[in-house]
């Protein structure tokens, strides 16, 4: 079974297997990042720019701003959840309020 991953509503949602799973407007705590000069960025996600799969991870890049310093831009790749077993397609989302480390990725399967 394949896992379908899409952006919906002009980047307001990430759909996994035809279920709206991740929305914008969450605060993400970013560590070891290059987004801004803050040691820990309180990043407000305002839109999904890109989604991809690096099995078993579902990853995304978000547009938004650091609410501490006001820097605006796009994050590197953040893991938003996992599909552990492609046979059942069950999605396990991350907790946005926990600490996340954005990663640069060069080999990421992007949904069509």
N, CA and C of each residue as an Amber inpcrd file, in Angstrom:
protein
   336
   0.8380000  -1.1780000   0.0000000   0.0000000   0.0000000   0.0000000
   0.8890000   1.2500000   0.0000000   0.5120000   2.2650000  -0.7330000
   1.2740000   3.5060000  -0.7560000   0.6560000   4.5010000   0.2140000
   1.4410000   5.5010000   0.5890000   0.9790000   6.5660000   1.4720000
   0.8160000   7.8250000   0.6430000  -0.4030000   8.3840000   0.6140000
  -0.6720000   9.6150000  -0.1150000  -0.4620000  10.8050000   0.8060000
   0.3670000  11.7540000   0.3760000   0.6500000  12.9620000   1.1480000
   0.4270000  14.1560000   0.2320000  -0.4020000  15.1090000   0.6790000
  -0.7250000  16.2770000  -0.1410000  -0.8500000  17.5200000   0.7280000
  -0.6550000  18.6810000   0.0930000  -0.9870000  19.9640000   0.7040000
  -2.4300000  20.2770000   0.3110000  -3.1880000  20.8450000   1.2420000
  -4.5660000  21.2300000   0.9550000  -4.7890000  22.6880000   1.3040000
  -5.8130000  23.2810000   0.7000000  -6.2730000  24.6310000   1.0300000
  -5.1370000  25.6530000   1.0010000  -4.4250000  25.6960000  -0.1140000
  -3.3360000  26.6610000  -0.3030000  -2.2970000  26.6210000   0.8120000
  -1.9380000  25.4190000   1.2530000  -0.8850000  25.2670000   2.2520000
  -1.3450000  25.3540000   3.6900000  -2.6530000  25.2760000   3.9310000
  -3.1590000  25.3520000   5.3020000  -3.1600000  23.9950000   6.0040000
  -3.1370000  22.9070000   5.2590000  -3.2000000  21.5500000   5.8220000
  -2.2570000  20.6170000   5.0920000  -1.8300000  19.5670000   5.8120000
  -1.1690000  18.4250000   5.1910000  -2.1140000  17.2540000   5.3520000
  -2.4240000  16.6170000   4.2270000  -3.3020000  15.4530000   4.2190000
  -2.4430000  14.2040000   4.0690000  -2.7060000  13.2050000   4.9130000
  -2.0300000  11.9130000   4.8210000  -3.1160000  10.8600000   4.6390000
  -3.0400000  10.1440000   3.5260000  -4.0430000   9.1240000   3.1950000
  -5.4620000   9.6900000   3.2640000  -5.6420000  10.8610000   2.6490000
  -6.9520000  11.5200000   2.5320000  -7.5590000  11.9260000   3.8690000
  -6.7140000  12.1610000   4.8590000  -7.1630000  12.6450000   6.1630000
  -6.3510000  13.8850000   6.5240000  -7.0320000  14.9760000   6.8680000
  -6.3310000  16.2010000   7.2670000  -5.6580000  15.9470000   8.6190000
  -4.3250000  15.9950000   8.6180000  -3.5760000  15.6210000   9.8130000
  -2.8220000  16.7830000  10.4600000  -2.1840000  17.6300000   9.6720000
  -1.3510000  18.7130000  10.2050000  -1.8650000  20.0320000   9.6420000
  -2.1560000  20.9810000  10.5310000  -2.5770000  22.2960000  10.0640000
  -1.5470000  23.3410000  10.4640000  -1.6820000  24.5260000   9.9090000
  -0.7860000  25.6130000  10.2820000  -1.3540000  26.3150000  11.5100000
  -0.6830000  27.3140000  11.9770000  -1.0260000  28.0900000  13.1730000
  -0.4840000  27.4670000  14.4480000   0.2870000  26.3900000  14.3460000
   0.9280000  25.8140000  15.5270000   2.2570000  26.5110000  15.7770000
   2.6560000  26.5610000  17.0460000   3.9950000  27.0290000  17.4150000
   4.9190000  25.8180000  17.4710000   6.0510000  25.9240000  16.7880000
   7.0670000  24.8750000  16.7780000   8.3000000  25.4270000  17.4790000
   8.8200000  24.7040000  18.4450000  10.0360000  25.0960000  19.1490000
  11.2200000  24.4930000  18.3940000  12.0370000  25.3510000  17.7810000
  13.1420000  24.8940000  16.9320000  14.4810000  25.0700000  17.6330000
  15.2570000  23.9980000  17.6630000  16.6120000  24.0190000  18.2240000
  17.6070000  23.7290000  17.1030000  18.8570000  24.1540000  17.2870000
  19.9280000  23.9090000  16.3040000  19.4390000  24.1950000  14.8840000
  18.9320000  25.3930000  14.7070000  18.3210000  25.7980000  13.4370000
  19.0980000  26.9620000  12.8250000  18.7730000  27.2600000  11.5840000
  19.3680000  28.4000000  10.8900000  18.3050000  29.4210000  10.5140000
  17.1240000  29.3090000  11.1100000  16.0100000  30.1720000  10.7300000
  16.2180000  31.6230000  11.1580000  16.6900000  31.8060000  12.3870000
  16.9260000  33.1560000  12.9070000  18.0790000  33.0970000  13.9060000
  18.3460000  34.2070000  14.5850000  19.4660000  34.2610000  15.5270000
  19.1050000  33.7880000  16.9310000  17.8340000  33.4900000  17.1930000
  17.4200000  33.0220000  18.5220000  17.9760000  31.6160000  18.7780000
  18.4360000  31.3790000  20.0080000  18.9440000  30.0440000  20.3310000
  17.8550000  28.9970000  20.1550000  16.6710000  29.2580000  20.6880000
  15.4890000  28.4140000  20.5040000  14.4260000  29.2950000  19.8600000
  14.0460000  28.9810000  18.6440000  13.0500000  29.7900000  17.9340000
  11.6480000  29.3150000  18.2850000  10.7770000  30.2520000  18.6210000
   9.3440000  29.9800000  18.7530000   8.7370000  30.2930000  17.4030000
   8.6650000  29.2790000  16.5560000   8.2690000  29.4630000  15.1670000
   6.7700000  29.2700000  15.0070000   6.0930000  30.2920000  14.4820000
   4.6680000  30.2100000  14.1810000   4.5160000  29.8070000  12.7220000
   3.9940000  28.6010000  12.4910000   3.7730000  28.1090000  11.1300000
   2.5650000  28.8180000  10.5360000   2.7700000  29.4650000   9.3870000
   1.6950000  30.2080000   8.7330000   1.2700000  29.5850000   7.4110000
   2.0540000  28.6520000   6.8960000   1.6980000  27.9820000   5.6470000
   2.6560000  26.8590000   5.3330000   2.1520000  25.8290000   4.6970000
   2.9820000  24.7080000   4.2530000   3.5410000  25.0690000   2.8830000
   4.8580000  25.0260000   2.7580000   5.5240000  25.3580000   1.4970000
   5.7470000  24.1130000   0.6560000   6.1460000  23.0210000   1.3200000
   6.5260000  21.8020000   0.6090000   6.3540000  20.6170000   1.5470000
   5.9100000  19.4810000   1.0110000   5.8330000  18.2580000   1.7930000
   6.6040000  17.1650000   1.0810000   7.0770000  16.1950000   1.8390000
   7.8220000  15.0950000   1.2560000   7.8430000  13.9050000   2.1830000
   8.3250000  12.7930000   1.6600000   8.3940000  11.5480000   2.4170000
   9.8280000  11.0590000   2.4180000  10.3380000  10.7640000   3.6040000
  11.6280000  10.1130000   3.7810000  11.3170000   8.9400000   4.7050000
  10.7350000   7.8780000   4.1220000  10.1140000   6.7910000   4.8720000
  10.9460000   6.3760000   6.0720000  10.2990000   6.2590000   7.2400000
   8.8660000   6.3460000   7.5090000   8.3730000   7.7610000   7.8280000
   9.2530000   8.7690000   7.7170000   8.8830000  10.1240000   8.1080000
   8.1110000  10.8570000   7.0220000   7.1490000  11.6710000   7.4670000
   6.4920000  12.6580000   6.6240000   7.0870000  14.0000000   7.0440000
   7.6650000  14.7310000   6.1120000   8.3680000  15.9710000   6.4140000
   7.7240000  17.1420000   5.6840000   7.9480000  18.3350000   6.2220000
   7.4100000  19.5420000   5.5950000   8.3350000  20.7180000   5.8410000
   8.2290000  21.6910000   4.9650000   8.8650000  22.9900000   5.1490000
   7.7290000  23.9880000   5.3090000   7.8210000  24.8280000   6.3420000
   6.7690000  25.7870000   6.6460000   7.2500000  27.2090000   6.4340000
   6.3510000  28.0710000   5.9820000   6.5810000  29.5140000   5.9750000
   6.0010000  30.0530000   7.2720000   6.6700000  31.0330000   7.8550000
   6.1620000  31.6090000   9.0900000   7.1420000  32.5820000   9.6850000
   7.0270000  32.7650000  11.0060000   7.8660000  33.7590000  11.6800000
   8.2240000  33.2960000  13.0830000   9.3730000  33.7850000  13.5600000
   9.7690000  33.5840000  14.9480000   9.0500000  34.6560000  15.7570000
   8.2750000  34.2420000  16.7410000   7.5180000  35.2370000  17.5070000
   8.3860000  35.9500000  18.5400000   9.6300000  35.4910000  18.7490000
  10.5420000  36.1890000  19.6600000  11.2120000  37.3800000  18.9870000
  11.7390000  37.1630000  17.7710000  12.5160000  38.2210000  17.1170000
  11.8420000  38.8080000  15.8830000  10.8040000  38.1420000  15.3730000
  10.0750000  38.6600000  14.2220000  10.5990000  38.2320000  12.8650000
  11.6800000  37.4460000  12.8310000  12.2130000  36.9780000  11.5550000
  11.1620000  36.1700000  10.8090000  11.0030000  36.4470000   9.5110000
  10.0820000  35.7100000   8.6600000  10.8590000  34.9110000   7.6390000
  10.3300000  33.7460000   7.2550000  10.9960000  32.9410000   6.2430000
  10.4180000  31.5510000   6.1710000  11.2280000  30.6390000   5.6360000
  10.8320000  29.2470000   5.4340000  11.8040000  28.3540000   6.1950000
  11.2800000  27.3680000   6.9020000  12.1140000  26.4380000   7.6670000
  12.8060000  25.4480000   6.7350000  13.8270000  24.7920000   7.2780000
  14.3250000  23.5810000   6.6460000  13.2850000  22.4960000   6.9260000
  13.5840000  21.2610000   6.5630000  12.6250000  20.1670000   6.7050000
  12.3800000  19.8180000   8.1700000  11.1100000  19.7300000   8.5410000
  10.6840000  19.3040000   9.8790000   9.8760000  18.0230000   9.7430000
  10.1620000  17.0490000  10.5830000   9.3480000  15.8380000  10.5960000
   8.0320000  16.1630000  11.2760000   6.9180000  15.9190000  10.5760000
   5.5930000  16.2080000  11.1360000   4.8940000  14.9460000  11.6160000
   5.4250000  13.7830000  11.2470000   4.8310000  12.5250000  11.6970000
   5.4380000  11.3460000  10.9610000   4.8620000  10.1610000  11.2340000
   5.3730000   8.9180000  10.6330000   4.2220000   7.9950000  10.2540000
   4.4590000   7.2320000   9.2070000   3.5940000   6.1080000   8.8600000
   4.4840000   4.8880000   9.0180000   4.3460000   4.2100000  10.1520000
   5.2410000   3.0940000  10.4920000   4.9730000   1.8790000   9.6040000
   3.7050000   1.5430000   9.4300000   3.3260000   0.3610000   8.6600000
   2.5110000   0.8000000   7.4510000   3.0990000   0.7420000   6.2520000
   2.3620000   1.2000000   5.0710000   1.1310000   0.3430000   4.7690000
   1.0740000  -0.8610000   5.3240000  -0.0870000  -1.7150000   5.0880000
  -1.3520000  -1.1690000   5.7450000  -1.2140000  -0.6490000   6.9860000
  -2.4140000  -0.1020000   7.6410000  -2.5360000   1.4090000   7.4430000
  -1.4480000   2.0860000   7.0300000  -1.4920000   3.5010000   6.7160000
  -1.7090000   4.4160000   7.9060000  -1.5680000   3.9100000   9.1210000
  -1.7970000   4.7130000  10.3230000  -0.7340000   5.7980000  10.4520000
  -1.1680000   7.0520000  10.5980000  -0.2720000   8.1980000  10.7280000
  -0.1180000   8.5540000  12.1950000   1.1170000   8.7760000  12.6300000
   1.4290000   9.1830000  13.9900000   2.0880000  10.5490000  13.9300000
   1.3590000  11.5900000  14.3040000   1.8730000  12.9510000  14.2520000
   2.7750000  13.2710000  15.4260000   3.6850000  14.2120000  15.2070000
   4.5520000  14.6870000  16.2830000   3.7990000  15.7460000  17.0910000
   4.3430000  16.1060000  18.2300000   3.7840000  17.1770000  19.0530000
   4.5320000  18.4540000  18.6770000   3.8600000  19.4030000  17.9940000
   4.5690000  20.6060000  17.5440000   5.2500000  21.3760000  18.6750000
   4.6710000  21.3590000  19.8840000   5.2260000  22.1280000  21.0060000
   6.4850000  21.5180000  21.5920000   6.8260000  20.2850000  21.2200000
   8.0730000  19.6940000  21.6950000   9.2360000  20.3010000  20.8940000
  10.4600000  19.9690000  21.2340000  11.6320000  20.5440000  20.5640000
  11.8990000  19.7880000  19.2610000  12.0960000  20.5520000  18.1690000
  12.3460000  19.9790000  16.8490000  13.6380000  20.5430000  16.2840000
  14.3470000  19.7110000  15.5320000  15.5860000  20.1340000  14.8740000
  15.3590000  20.0420000  13.3650000  15.2520000  21.1970000  12.6960000
  15.0810000  21.1770000  11.2420000  16.3130000  20.5680000  10.5670000
  16.0930000  19.9040000   9.4310000  17.1880000  19.2740000   8.7070000
  17.1560000  19.6720000   7.2470000  18.3260000  19.8000000   6.6820000
  18.4320000  19.9900000   5.2330000  18.3610000  18.6040000   4.6160000
  17.5950000  18.4710000   3.5790000  17.4750000  17.1740000   2.9130000
  17.6590000  17.3850000   1.4310000  18.3890000  16.4890000   0.7950000
  18.5820000  16.6000000  -0.6380000  17.8940000  15.4720000  -1.3840000
  17.6550000  14.3510000  -0.7340000  17.0320000  13.2110000  -1.4030000
  15.7130000  12.9050000  -0.7150000  14.6940000  13.6340000  -1.0790000
  13.3870000  13.4860000  -0.4590000  12.3690000  13.2190000  -1.5520000
  11.5820000  12.1760000  -1.3810000  10.5300000  11.8960000  -2.3480000
   9.4060000  12.8950000  -2.1590000   9.0800000  13.6080000  -3.2010000
   8.0100000  14.6090000  -3.1180000   6.7630000  14.0520000  -3.8000000
   5.6110000  14.2060000  -3.1510000   4.3830000  13.7240000  -3.7730000
   4.0620000  14.5410000  -5.0190000   3.4000000  13.9170000  -5.9660000
   3.0190000  14.6300000  -7.1880000   1.6520000  15.2360000  -7.0460000
